[in-house]
């Protein structure tokens, strides 16, 4: 299904759609409030953008430096060209450890690689330990937001899920009660798991370390109790020096949720005695995106979700309407690079208002890239009904006589045609809107009549 079709399904529940819109806007307002406390905010954004530009321009050099230093630290570094290789590497490690249960903290990359179903098919139980991720795992749903994966669910929904899955008190919507129930449930899983999987927020080439940012401490709980830690990282998550890290940590949480900093920023540099630490560096189309001059900027993304919280289309259509691992504006410029045909409607799911670019902490020109993808998709698809209509409009707008006559004809037609014809299935614009009252005459005719 395309984005418009999926969005139509989401919008059938008008009350929930309105609540979703308002909830995300509250997060956007929190972001605005906290950044106004930082006088140098725009300088931080510019600095972060420049660091990312520099890193991407020398990505091969810094990746080799990261591998060299991480290996020297005792980390086992693996390279994965695509999602299949990533999953196979993890599968091999789990077989070597004879592991049938793992705990996993939030990782958009493992969602991108469809790791959970891959392991489930091979008899491995995957327990997502981020609270939001665990909730949607119970529902067998993907995340609808990269930072707040269960943002589409209300407290009452979660209460019902926990009553069914964790045997909590029916109808109890108290967040403290529900969180406590989740903690007891997950504590058991942490104690059983031999292997823990995490994502990576930032990797430092200079030191060979990587950083995982969470608010719940679930990543730390998992890796400290397990004998083996597997960290999965997209190759764009790299920064050159440890001192660069402070710039991004100040930007990340403020942009994501309006916090000054995430509760846990955990540095992993070497394995604990008697344990193993694996780092998987994943390409999966990133070098192709790097080679696209108009779109390489998208690789600067630090996955804060700010563009989603501000986007009027995402807020009003929900994350599932995008059908991609990363929804919202940033997903709409990343996904077409993976599969142009499958995600061809996403760049059009935007007003091009530029709010996404305004809030992006690393200054990605998201709305400009959305426009550029529209051009690429139009070229790839060839002639279409919309293209033909634009050519016809071009001919009318070029001729004052044709413009005047067509205006007169349309005013006369729209006054007399029944709604069943005006709001026909081909009129997508009219599905949720009504035309304004028609003027009796054109502005040009009115001006001639009324000018001094």
ZAPA-524241 format. One record per residue: y, z, x of N, C-alpha, C in turn; residue in one letter. Coordinates in steps of 0.02 Angstrom, whole numbers, padded with zeros to 5 digits, always signed. Each point is the difference from the previous one (the first is absolute). Layout:
<sites>
YZXYZXYZXa;...
</sites>
This chain:
<sites>
-00060+00000+00042+00060+00000-00042+00062+00000+00043x;+00053-00033-00023+00063-00003+00037+00041+00064-00012x;+00053+00008+00040+00043+00059-00010+00028+00003-00071x;+00027-00055-00028+00026+00005-00068-00052+00022-00051x;-00062-00024+00008-00053+00019-00047-00018+00074+00007x;-00006+00022+00062-00015+00071+00012+00056+00046-00024x;+00062-00023+00012+00058+00039-00022+00003+00006-00076x;-00020-00053-00034-00001+00001-00073-00048+00055-00025x;-00057+00006+00033-00049+00053-00019+00031+00069+00011x;+00033+00010+00057+00030+00065+00016+00054+00018-00051x;+00039-00050-00020+00058+00013-00044-00019+00011-00073x;-00064-00009-00017-00021+00013-00069+00010+00074-00018x;-00009+00044+00049+00013+00071-00011+00073+00013+00020x;+00045-00009-00048+00071+00002+00016+00023+00069+00025x;-00028+00052-00029+00020+00068+00019-00020+00014+00072x;-00061-00021+00019-00023+00012+00069+00039-00043+00049x;+00016-00061-00020+00039-00044+00044+00069+00030+00013x;+00030+00028-00053+00066+00031+00008-00004+00061+00045x;-00053+00040-00009-00010+00060+00041-00010-00020+00073x;-00039-00051+00013-00013-00024+00068+00064-00021+00033x;+00041-00037-00036+00065-00023+00026+00044+00059+00018x;+00006+00048-00044+00044+00058+00011-00026+00045+00056x;-00066+00008+00004-00029+00043+00052+00015-00027+00070x;-00009-00065+00008+00012-00031+00066+00075+00001+00018x;+00042-00006-00052+00071+00002+00015+00021+00070+00023x;-00033+00052-00024+00014+00068+00024-00014+00004+00075x;-00055-00031+00022-00017+00000+00071+00054-00038+00040x;+00023-00055-00028+00054-00038+00032+00063+00044+00007x;+00016+00038-00052+00059+00043+00002-00008+00055+00052x;-00060+00026+00007-00013+00051+00052+00012-00030+00069x;-00023-00061+00009+00012-00035+00064+00074-00006+00014x;+00039-00020-00051+00072-00009+00010+00033+00067+00018x;-00021+00053-00034+00031+00066+00013-00012+00023+00071x;-00060-00010+00026-00016+00026+00067+00031-00043+00055x;+00005-00066-00010+00029-00040+00054+00075+00011+00007x;+00032+00022-00055+00072+00013+00004+00016+00062+00042x;-00052+00037+00017+00009+00058+00044-00004-00020+00074x;-00015-00063+00013-00008-00025+00068+00056-00050+00014x;+00054+00021+00033+00056-00046+00012-00020-00063+00039x;-00050+00007+00044-00020-00057+00042-00057-00040-00031x;-00010+00004-00065-00057-00033-00032-00003-00075+00015x;+00056-00034-00008-00001-00073+00011-00013-00017+00074x;+00023+00043+00045-00014-00010+00071-00075+00009+00014x;-00031+00049-00034-00072+00010+00007-00039-00061-00024x;+00021-00027-00057-00033-00059-00027+00006-00059+00049x;+00058-00009+00026+00011-00055+00047-00042+00009+00064x;-00002+00062+00024-00039+00014+00060-00074-00012-00012x;-00025+00024-00057-00070-00010-00017-00017-00074-00006x;+00045-00037-00030-00010-00072-00008-00004-00035+00068x;+00044+00020+00046+00001-00030+00066-00063+00019+00040x;-00023+00062-00006-00061+00021+00034-00059-00042-00024x;-00004-00009-00066-00054-00040-00028+00005-00074+00022x;+00060-00026+00000+00010-00070+00023-00025-00008+00071x;+00020+00047+00042-00020-00002+00071-00076+00005+00006x;-00030+00047-00036-00073+00010+00005-00038-00062-00022x;+00021-00030-00056-00034-00060-00025+00008-00059+00048x;+00056-00002+00036+00011-00055+00048-00045+00007+00061x;-00025+00060+00013-00044+00012+00057-00064+00036-00023x;-00025-00020-00058-00055+00036-00030-00062+00000+00044x;-00015-00057+00031-00060-00003+00042+00004+00049+00059x;+00059+00004+00030+00010+00045+00057-00010+00073-00021x;+00030+00019-00056-00004+00070-00021-00069+00018-00026x;-00035-00047-00031-00069+00013-00022-00046+00013+00059x;+00008-00039+00052-00040+00010+00061+00017+00067+00033x;+00064+00018-00001+00020+00064+00028-00030+00058-00040x;+00002-00007-00066-00030+00051-00044-00075+00007+00015x;-00034-00056+00003-00073+00003+00013-00014+00034+00067x;+00038-00020+00051-00011+00027+00067+00010+00076+00002x;+00055+00023-00030+00016+00072+00002-00045+00040-00046x;-00017-00029-00058-00045+00035-00046-00069+00008+00030x;-00024-00053+00032-00066+00003+00033+00000+00053+00055x;+00054+00002+00038+00006+00050+00053+00000+00071-00028x;+00023+00007-00063+00001+00066-00033-00068+00019-00029x;-00047-00046+00001-00066+00015-00027-00012-00027-00070x;+00048-00040-00026-00008-00030-00066-00040-00065+00007x;-00047-00011-00045-00038-00063+00000+00037-00050-00043x;+00025-00053+00032+00042-00050-00034-00043-00060-00020x;+00007-00021-00062-00035-00059-00026+00051-00051-00026x;-00017-00064+00003+00043-00053-00026-00035-00034-00058x;+00036-00010-00055-00029-00034-00058+00046-00059-00019x;-00028-00060+00001+00039-00060-00017+00016-00002-00075x;-00046+00027-00041+00010-00004-00073-00031+00060-00034x;+00003+00000-00066-00025+00057-00039-00075+00009+00009x;-00037-00056+00004-00072+00004+00008-00019+00035+00065x;+00033-00018+00055-00014+00032+00064+00018+00074-00001x;+00056+00017-00032+00021+00070-00007-00055+00041-00034x;-00025-00026-00056-00051+00036-00038-00065+00005+00039x;-00018-00054+00036-00062+00000+00039+00003+00052+00056x;+00058+00006+00031+00008+00050+00054-00012+00071-00027x;+00031+00014-00057-00008+00066-00031-00073+00011-00021x;-00029-00052-00030-00070+00005-00021-00046+00015+00059x;+00013-00031+00057-00042+00011+00059+00007+00071+00026x;+00061+00026+00001+00011+00069+00023-00036+00049-00046x;+00004-00012-00065-00033+00045-00048-00076-00002+00007x;-00027-00059+00014-00073-00005+00010-00021+00039+00063x;+00041-00008+00053-00016+00036+00062+00001+00076-00010x;+00044+00023-00045+00006+00072-00013-00046+00023-00057x;-00037-00048-00028-00043+00015-00057+00039+00036-00055x;+00059-00028-00015+00047+00033-00046-00002-00034-00069x;-00008+00039-00052-00003-00026-00068+00057+00024-00044x;+00043+00043+00027+00059+00023-00037+00060+00004+00047x;+00055-00029-00019+00061+00004+00040+00058+00024-00043x;+00049+00031+00033+00063+00016-00034+00054-00046+00029x;+00045-00022-00043+00050-00049+00020+00068+00020-00026x;+00050+00002+00043+00068+00011-00023+00031-00068-00018x;+00061+00002-00026+00031-00060-00026+00006-00054+00055x;-00022-00060-00016+00004-00056+00046+00006-00064-00039x;+00059-00031+00001+00009-00063-00034-00041-00055+00033x;-00009+00006+00066-00040-00050+00036-00072-00002-00025x;-00031+00059-00010-00069+00000-00024-00005-00027-00071x;+00054+00009-00040+00002-00032-00066+00003-00075+00008x;+00041-00023+00046+00008-00071+00014-00067-00031+00021x;-00040+00037+00039-00064-00024+00025-00058+00013-00049x;+00015+00033-00057-00051+00017-00050-00058+00039+00032x;+00019+00050+00039-00050+00040+00035-00044+00040-00047x;+00030+00031-00051-00039+00044-00045-00059-00036-00032x;+00011-00059-00031-00058-00034-00030-00051-00023+00052x;+00025-00019+00059-00045-00021+00055-00048+00056+00018x;+00027+00061+00008-00042+00057+00018-00044+00022-00058x;+00027-00002-00060-00040+00020-00059-00062-00044-00008x;+00008-00065+00014-00057-00046-00004-00054+00018+00051x;+00019+00036+00052-00047+00019+00053-00021+00073-00004x;+00013+00030-00057-00025+00067-00013+00041+00056+00030x;+00063-00014+00018+00043+00051+00029+00049+00025-00053x;+00003+00065-00011+00049+00028-00047+00067+00008+00035x;+00051-00030-00029+00069+00005+00026+00039+00046-00045x;+00029+00052+00028+00040+00047-00039+00072-00005+00023x;+00043-00028-00043+00072-00002+00016+00028+00069-00010x;+00034+00027+00051+00021+00070-00003+00074+00009-00016x;+00039-00052+00002+00068+00004-00027-00007+00011-00075x;+00038+00046-00028-00009+00019-00070+00008-00060-00047x;+00054-00038+00010+00010-00059-00042-00056-00051+00008x;-00022-00010+00062-00054-00048+00013-00066+00024-00033x;-00012+00066+00002-00062+00026-00030+00002-00010-00076x;+00058+00009-00030+00007-00008-00072-00017-00072-00020x;+00028-00048+00035-00014-00070-00019-00070-00021+00021x;-00028+00034+00050-00069-00014+00019-00047+00020-00057x;+00015+00056-00033-00039+00020-00058+00001-00055-00054x;+00057-00034-00006+00008-00052-00051-00024-00068+00024x;-00020-00004+00065-00019-00064+00031+00057-00051-00003x;+00060+00026+00013+00060-00043+00002+00027-00003+00071x;+00035-00055+00018+00036-00001+00063+00066+00037-00008x;+00035+00015+00054+00066+00032-00005+00050-00047-00035x;+00044+00029-00040+00052-00041-00032+00066+00003+00039x;+00001+00042+00052+00059+00009+00042-00025+00022+00069x;+00032-00021+00053-00028+00014+00067+00013+00072+00023x;+00047+00034-00030+00014+00070+00018-00024+00047-00054x;+00009-00019-00063-00020+00041-00058-00052-00038-00039x;-00062+00001+00023-00052-00045-00028-00015+00010-00073x;+00014+00060-00027-00016+00013-00071+00064+00008-00041x;+00054-00031+00021+00065+00007-00034-00002-00026-00071x;-00049-00043-00016-00005-00028-00067-00033+00048-00049x;-00025+00056+00025-00035+00049-00043+00044+00061-00015x;-00005+00025-00061+00035+00061-00020-00044+00061+00011x;+00031+00059-00004-00038+00063+00008-00058+00004-00049x;+00013-00022-00060-00053+00004-00051-00059-00045+00017x;+00014-00058+00031-00053-00045+00022-00043+00034+00054x;+00035+00031+00047-00035+00033+00056-00041+00059-00025x;+00027+00037-00048-00036+00056-00030-00066-00024-00031x;+00004-00056-00036-00061-00027-00031-00051-00022+00052x;+00024-00032+00054-00045-00023+00054-00034+00060+00033x;+00039+00052+00015-00028+00058+00033-00049+00039-00046x;+00015-00001-00064-00046+00033-00047-00068-00035+00002x;+00002-00067+00002-00062-00039+00001-00037+00006+00067x;+00038-00005+00055-00031-00004+00067-00009+00068+00034x;+00046+00047-00013-00002+00064+00036-00012+00059-00047x;-00009-00015-00064-00015+00052-00050+00057+00051-00006x;+00062-00023+00005+00057+00045-00010+00011+00012-00074x;+00044+00047-00015+00014+00019-00069+00032-00059-00037x;-00027-00018-00056+00025-00057-00039+00071+00013-00024x;+00044-00049+00011+00068+00004-00024+00048+00038+00045x;-00025+00030+00054+00044+00037+00046+00036-00050+00046x;+00066-00006-00008+00038-00050+00039+00043+00034+00055x;-00013+00063+00013+00038+00035+00051-00015-00029+00069x;+00050-00027+00035-00013-00032+00065-00031+00047+00051x;+00020+00064-00001-00027+00049+00048-00075+00009-00013x;-00018+00006-00062-00071+00009-00019-00041-00061+00021x;+00026-00059-00015-00037-00062+00015-00006-00011+00076x;+00054+00016+00036-00002-00007+00073-00050+00048+00031x;-00002+00061-00026-00048+00050+00025-00072-00024-00011x;-00012-00030-00058-00067-00026-00015-00018-00056+00049x;+00048-00042+00015-00012-00055+00047-00014+00026+00070x;+00036+00052+00020-00010+00029+00067-00070+00029+00007x;-00024+00035-00050-00067+00029+00002-00053-00056+00005x;+00011-00053-00038-00046-00057-00001-00001-00034+00069x;+00059-00012+00029+00005-00036+00063-00023+00043+00059x;+00010+00065-00005-00020+00044+00055-00075-00008+00015x;-00039-00005-00053-00073-00012+00008-00013-00064+00039x;+00036-00053-00018-00010-00065+00031+00020+00002+00074x;+00055+00034+00016+00021+00006+00069-00054+00033+00043x;-00031+00052-00027-00050+00038+00038-00064-00040+00011x;-00014-00049-00044-00062-00038+00005+00006-00060+00047x;+00060-00027+00008+00008-00065+00033-00005+00005+00076x;-00038-00047+00029-00005-00005+00073+00053-00046+00029x;+00025-00045-00042+00048-00051+00023+00061+00001-00046x;+00059-00003+00030+00063-00004-00038+00037-00064+00019x;+00027-00034-00050+00038-00062+00012+00072+00012-00021x;+00046-00023+00041+00072+00004-00016+00032-00068+00012x;+00059-00007-00027+00042-00056+00018+00041+00018+00062x;+00049-00041+00015+00046+00013+00055+00070-00020-00023x;+00047+00046+00005+00069-00017-00017+00037-00031+00058x;-00010+00029+00060+00032-00027+00060-00047+00010+00060x;-00001-00050+00044-00036+00008+00064+00050-00011+00056x;-00006+00040+00052+00048-00001+00055-00033-00032+00061x;+00025-00059+00020-00030-00037+00056+00005+00040+00065x;+00057+00032+00011+00014+00035+00062-00051+00055+00016x;-00024+00035-00052-00043+00058+00010-00072-00010-00024x;-00011-00054-00037-00067-00011-00026-00019+00046-00057x;+00049+00029-00034-00013+00045-00056+00018-00034-00066x;-00022+00030-00055+00022-00025-00065+00016+00059-00045x;+00039-00013-00052+00026+00052-00044-00020-00014-00072x;-00023+00051-00035-00018-00005-00071+00045+00048-00039x;+00034-00027-00050+00048+00040-00040-00029+00012-00070x;-00005+00064-00019-00022+00017-00067+00041+00058-00027x;-00003+00009-00065+00033+00058-00031-00049+00055-00018x;-00065-00017-00002-00050+00047-00025-00042+00032+00056x;+00004-00028+00060-00041+00027+00054-00073-00020-00003x;-00016-00045-00046-00070-00019-00009-00027-00039+00060x;+00042-00040+00032-00024-00036+00060-00020+00049+00054x;+00041+00051+00011-00014+00050+00051-00064+00039-00016x;-00007+00020-00063-00060+00037-00020-00063-00041+00014x;+00003-00064-00018-00058-00043+00009-00019-00010+00073x;+00049-00018+00042-00017-00017+00069-00017+00062+00042x;+00028+00058-00017-00016+00060+00039-00069+00028-00015x;-00025-00012-00061-00066+00024-00018-00055-00050+00019x;+00017-00064+00001-00051-00051+00015-00011-00007+00075x;-00058-00027+00018-00015-00012+00070+00029-00066+00026x;+00011-00046-00047+00025-00066+00019+00060-00019-00043x;+00052-00022+00032+00061-00022-00033+00008-00075+00012x;+00005-00039-00054+00012-00072+00005+00069-00013-00029x;+00046-00027+00040+00067-00016-00022+00007-00076-00006x;+00024-00023-00057+00005-00072-00014+00074-00020-00001x;+00017-00050+00041+00071-00015+00011+00013-00075+00000x;+00048-00021-00041+00025-00069+00005+00039-00007+00065x;-00005-00057+00033+00029-00008+00067+00076+00004+00000x;+00031-00005-00059+00074+00003-00003+00026+00071+00000x;-00043+00051-00003+00022+00070-00005+00021+00029+00068x;+00014-00042+00047+00012+00020+00069+00074+00012+00013x;+00015+00050+00042+00067+00009+00027-00008+00010+00076x;+00051-00018+00039-00009+00002+00073-00004+00070+00030x;+00047+00045-00020+00006+00064+00036-00003+00058-00049x;-00019+00058+00027-00003+00060-00042+00070+00017-00027x;+00052-00010+00039+00067+00018-00024+00023-00043-00058x;-00032-00058-00009+00016-00042-00059-00026+00032-00064x;-00049+00042+00006-00033+00029-00059+00049+00039-00044x;+00045+00037+00032+00048+00041-00038+00043-00041-00048x;+00015-00062+00020+00040-00044-00043-00038-00014-00065x;-00063-00017+00007-00040-00020-00059-00020+00060-00043x;-00011+00058+00030-00018+00058-00040+00060+00023-00042x;+00059-00010+00025+00060+00019-00040+00010-00049-00058x;-00023-00061+00008+00009-00051-00052-00055+00001-00052x;-00062+00013+00022-00058-00010-00043+00000+00042-00063x;+00001+00066+00008-00007+00044-00059+00061-00004-00045x;+00059-00006+00030+00061-00004-00041-00002-00063-00044x;-00024-00055+00029-00004-00062-00039-00055+00003-00052x;-00055+00034+00016-00058+00000-00044+00008+00046-00060x;+00018+00063+00012-00001+00050-00054+00064+00043-00002x;+00047-00012+00046+00060+00041+00001-00008+00065+00038x;-00057+00008+00036-00009+00059+00043+00035-00012+00067x;+00017+00055+00034+00029-00009+00066-00053-00023+00051x;-00062+00022-00010-00054-00021+00044-00066+00014-00035x;-00052-00037+00016-00066+00014-00028-00025+00068+00025x;-00040+00034-00040-00021+00068+00016-00042+00004+00064x;-00042-00050+00010-00044-00001+00059+00010-00067+00036x;+00022+00004+00063+00003-00059+00044-00046+00014+00059x;-00061-00023-00005-00052+00021+00047-00011-00052+00054x;+00004+00022+00063-00008-00044+00058-00072+00004+00025x;-00031-00058+00010-00068-00003+00027+00002-00039+00065x;-00015+00034+00055+00005-00031+00065-00068-00005+00035x;-00044+00048-00013-00066-00002+00030-00048+00040-00043x;-00065-00013+00005-00048+00037-00042-00008+00072+00023x;-00015+00043-00047-00016+00070+00017-00066+00002+00038x;-00012+00051+00041-00063+00004+00037-00061-00005-00045x;-00046-00044+00019-00061-00009-00038+00007-00045-00061x;+00059-00028-00011+00011-00043-00059+00019-00071+00023x;+00001-00047-00049+00017-00069+00015+00061-00020-00040x;+00041-00042+00031+00060-00027-00033+00000-00076+00009x;-00001-00036-00056-00001-00073+00001+00066-00026-00030x;+00027-00052+00030+00060-00034-00026-00017-00074-00010x;+00006-00024-00062-00015-00070-00015+00066-00037-00012x;+00013-00049+00042+00061-00040-00004-00016-00064-00039x;+00034-00008-00058-00019-00053-00047+00055-00053-00005x;-00021-00063+00005+00046-00056-00008+00003-00020-00074x;-00052-00029-00026-00005-00020-00071+00061-00037-00025x;+00019-00052+00036+00054-00044-00021+00068+00018+00026x;+00006+00055+00037+00066+00022+00023+00029-00047+00052x;-00041-00027+00045+00027-00047+00050+00022-00065-00033x;-00033-00019-00055+00023-00060-00037+00069+00013-00029x;+00010+00059-00028+00065+00017-00028+00052+00004+00056x;-00020+00025+00057+00045+00003+00058+00023-00069+00021x;-00043-00049-00009+00017-00069+00019+00043-00036-00051x;+00011+00030-00058+00043-00030-00051+00071+00026+00010x;+00043-00041+00028+00066+00024+00020+00039+00031-00058x;-00006-00029-00059+00039+00024-00058-00028+00067-00026x;-00063+00015+00016-00033+00057-00033-00023+00054+00049x;+00008-00010+00065-00026+00050+00047+00034+00068-00007x;+00061+00000-00026+00037+00062-00011-00038+00049-00045x;-00043-00027-00043-00038+00043-00047-00047+00047+00037x;-00018-00017+00063-00045+00043+00039+00034+00063+00026x;+00065+00006-00011+00036+00061+00020-00012+00057-00049x;-00031-00015-00056-00009+00050-00054-00035+00063+00024x;+00026+00059-00018-00031+00064+00018-00033+00033-00061x;-00008-00038-00054-00037+00022-00060+00030+00063-00032x;+00065-00002-00011+00033+00058-00032+00001-00007-00076x;-00004-00061-00025+00001-00011-00073+00069+00002-00031x;+00053+00004+00040+00068+00004-00028+00017-00062-00042x;-00024-00058+00022+00016-00062-00036-00032+00001-00070x;-00057+00033-00007-00033+00005-00065+00039+00047-00046x;+00024+00055+00027+00034+00050-00040+00066-00027-00028x;+00029-00049+00033+00064-00026-00022-00006-00064-00040x;-00056-00035+00007-00008-00067-00030-00004+00003-00076x;+00044-00034-00036-00003+00003-00073-00062-00033-00028x;-00028-00049+00036-00061-00033-00024-00060+00045+00010x;-00008+00029+00060-00056+00045+00012+00002+00060-00048x;+00059+00030-00007+00005+00060-00042-00020-00015-00072x;+00015-00060-00023-00012-00017-00070-00066-00037-00012x;-00035-00019+00053-00063-00037-00010-00060+00035+00030x;+00011+00052+00041-00055+00038+00028-00033-00033+00060x;-00033+00040+00041-00030-00026+00061-00059-00046-00010x;-00039+00012-00054-00060-00040-00010+00016-00072-00021x;+00061-00012-00023+00018-00067-00021+00002-00049+00058x;+00005+00026+00062+00004-00044+00058-00068-00025+00023x;-00052+00039-00013-00067-00022+00020-00012-00003+00074x;+00043+00034+00039-00006-00002+00074-00005+00072+00026x;-00024+00007+00062-00007+00066+00029+00068+00035+00005x;+00049-00037+00025+00069+00026+00004+00040-00033-00055x;+00020+00039-00052+00039-00030-00054+00075-00001+00015x;+00039-00016-00050+00073+00004+00007+00029-00055+00044x;+00064+00007+00016+00034-00052+00039-00032-00015+00068x;-00018+00052+00038-00029-00012+00066-00068-00034-00007x;-00039+00020-00049-00064-00032-00012+00007-00073-00020x;+00056-00015-00033+00012-00069-00023+00019-00047+00057x;+00018+00027+00058+00012-00044+00058-00057+00004+00051x;-00043+00051-00006-00058+00005+00044-00060-00038-00029x;-00012+00007-00065-00060-00027-00031-00005-00076+00000x;+00054-00038-00013-00006-00073+00003-00022-00026+00069x;+00015+00038+00052-00023-00019+00067-00075+00007+00009x;-00031+00041-00043-00073+00009+00002-00034-00052-00043x;+00025-00011-00061-00029-00049-00046+00056-00027-00044x;+00025-00058+00018+00059-00028-00035-00015-00015-00073x;-00059-00027-00013-00017-00019-00069-00008+00062-00044x;-00038+00048+00025-00014+00060-00040+00063+00039-00017x;+00046+00005+00048+00060+00041-00009+00063-00041-00011x;-00008-00060-00027+00057-00046-00006+00053+00023-00050x;-00019+00045-00047+00050+00023-00049+00042+00058+00025x;-00022+00033+00054+00033+00062+00021+00072-00009+00023x;+00016-00051+00042+00070-00007+00020+00048-00014-00058x;-00028-00021-00057+00043-00013-00058+00009+00064-00043x;-00037+00053+00017+00006+00064-00035+00058+00040+00031x;+00058-00029-00002+00059+00031+00031+00063-00029-00030x;+00051+00042-00005+00066-00024-00022+00042-00025+00059x;-00026+00009+00061+00037-00015+00062+00066+00039+00003x;+00000+00060-00028+00061+00041-00001+00017+00027+00069x;-00050+00005+00044+00012+00024+00068-00004+00075+00009x;-00016+00037-00053-00004+00073+00005-00056+00020+00049x;-00055-00038+00001-00055+00015+00046+00023-00004+00072x;+00039-00051+00017+00025-00007+00068+00050+00056+00017x;+00038+00020-00050+00051+00053+00011-00032+00067+00018x;-00058+00015-00029-00031+00066+00012-00051-00002+00056x;-00020-00058+00024-00052-00003+00051+00023+00034+00064x;-00038+00050+00025+00023+00038+00058-00001-00039+00066x;-00036-00057+00001-00001-00041+00061+00034-00067-00012x;+00038-00005-00054+00045-00056-00014-00037-00067-00004x;-00057+00000-00034-00034-00064-00014+00039-00036-00055x;+00012-00064+00011+00037-00040-00049-00047-00023-00056x;-00023+00048-00039-00054-00013-00048+00020-00053-00051x;+00058+00007-00030+00018-00047-00054+00009-00071+00026x;+00022-00007+00062+00006-00067+00030-00068-00030+00012x;-00048+00041+00021-00067-00025+00011-00035-00018-00066x;+00015+00037-00052-00026-00017-00067+00024-00070-00020x;+00064-00013+00013+00028-00066-00015-00034-00054+00042x;-00011+00015+00064-00032-00049+00044-00072-00014-00022x;-00037+00051-00022-00067-00011-00024+00000-00042-00063x;+00050+00007-00041+00004-00042-00060+00004-00074+00019x;+00039-00014+00052+00006-00070+00023-00067-00025+00026x;-00035+00043+00039-00065-00020+00028-00051-00012-00055x;+00000+00043-00050-00048-00007-00055+00014-00061-00042x;+00064-00014-00012+00019-00060-00038-00022-00063+00037x;+00009-00001+00066-00022-00058+00040-00075-00008-00004x;-00036+00056+00007-00073-00002+00000-00029-00021-00067x;+00033+00019-00054-00026-00015-00067+00020-00070-00024x;+00048-00032+00034+00022-00066-00021+00040+00003-00065x;+00001-00055-00037+00040-00004-00061-00030+00045-00054x;+00045+00030-00039-00021+00045-00055+00048-00010-00058x;-00018+00031-00056+00043-00005-00059+00069+00028+00015x;+00001+00056+00038+00065+00030+00018+00039-00047+00046x;-00035-00031+00047+00033-00047+00046+00030-00059-00037x;-00038-00027-00049+00025-00056-00039+00061+00020-00041x;-00002+00061-00028+00057+00023-00040+00062+00009+00043x;-00010+00022+00063+00057+00008+00045+00031-00067+00018x;-00044-00051+00009+00026-00067+00015+00040-00027-00059x;-00025+00013-00061+00036-00022-00060+00067+00036-00005x;+00000+00066+00014+00063+00038-00003+00049-00025+00054x;-00027-00018+00057+00042-00026+00054+00037-00063-00022x;-00037-00045-00036+00031-00061-00025+00054+00014-00051x;-00012+00050-00043+00049+00017-00052+00063+00031+00032x;-00010+00045+00048+00057+00034+00031+00042-00047+00043x;-00030-00056+00023+00038-00047+00041+00047-00043-00042x;-00014-00006-00064+00040-00044-00043+00038+00041-00053x;+00067+00001+00003+00039+00037-00050-00016-00023-00072x;-00011-00066-00009-00014-00026-00067-00068+00026-00024x;-00051-00004+00043-00066+00024-00019+00001+00075-00013x;+00039+00037+00040+00005+00073-00008+00031+00016-00068x;+00053-00036-00019+00034+00014-00063-00044-00016-00060x;-00034-00058+00003-00042-00022-00055-00061+00047-00008x;-00031+00018+00056-00058+00045-00004+00019+00068-00027x;+00059+00024+00018+00024+00064-00027+00009-00002-00075x;+00029-00056-00025+00009-00007-00072-00067-00004-00036x;-00047-00038+00029-00065-00007-00031-00038+00067-00003x;+00003+00038+00056-00035+00064+00003+00029+00050-00050x;+00067+00002-00005+00031+00047-00047-00021-00016-00071x;+00000-00065-00016-00019-00021-00068-00074+00015-00013x;-00042-00015+00050-00073+00010-00009-00018+00073-00009x;+00028+00042+00044-00019+00071-00001+00023+00035-00064x;+00052-00026-00031+00024+00030-00063-00048-00015-00057x;-00035-00056+00005-00040-00023-00057-00076+00006+00010x;-00022+00006+00062-00072+00004+00012-00026+00069-00019x;-00062+00004-00027-00029+00066-00016-00020+00036+00063x;-00005+00067-00005-00019+00041+00058-00068-00018+00029x;-00045-00024-00044-00068-00017+00024+00001-00057+00051x;+00051-00042-00004+00007-00054+00050+00039+00023+00060x;+00055+00038-00012+00042+00024+00056-00040+00048+00045x;-00036+00046-00032-00038+00050+00038-00074-00019+00001x;-00013-00061+00022-00069-00024+00004-00034+00026+00064x;-00066-00007+00006-00036+00027+00058+00025-00026+00068x;+00031-00059+00000+00025-00027+00063+00065+00034+00023x;+00033+00035-00046+00063+00033+00016-00015+00071+00025x;-00018+00004+00065-00017+00066+00029+00059+00047-00001x;+00061-00027+00009+00060+00041+00001+00009+00035-00068x;-00019-00034-00054+00012+00027-00066-00052+00050-00024x;-00051+00014+00041-00051+00048-00021+00029+00069-00012x;+00046+00021+00043+00028+00067-00007+00074+00000-00012x;+00028-00057-00017+00073-00004-00009+00017-00045-00060x;+00059+00011-00027+00027-00045-00052+00062-00035+00028x;+00009-00061-00021+00061-00036+00021+00062+00033-00030x;+00055+00000+00037+00062+00027-00029+00026-00047-00055x;+00048+00025-00039+00031-00042-00051+00032-00061+00032x;-00010-00058-00032+00026-00062+00029+00075-00008-00015x;+00038-00024+00048+00071-00013-00012+00008-00062-00043x;+00055-00004-00035+00013-00058-00042+00017-00062+00042x;+00027+00012+00059+00021-00056+00044-00009+00020+00072x;+00004-00049+00045-00005+00014+00072+00064+00033+00025x;-00004+00030+00058+00060+00030+00030+00052-00053+00013x;-00022-00059+00022+00047-00054+00016+00039-00021-00063x;-00037-00006-00057+00034-00019-00062+00048+00055-00022x;-00021+00063+00006+00044+00056-00018+00062+00001+00044x;-00009-00013+00064+00056+00002+00048+00051-00054-00017x;-00024-00060-00015+00045-00055-00017+00042+00017-00061x;-00033+00033-00048+00033+00017-00063+00050+00057+00008x;-00014+00047+00044+00040+00062+00003+00044+00007+00062x;-00004-00044+00050+00041+00008+00059+00074-00012-00019x;+00046+00031+00036+00072-00008-00015+00021-00073+00004x;
</sites>
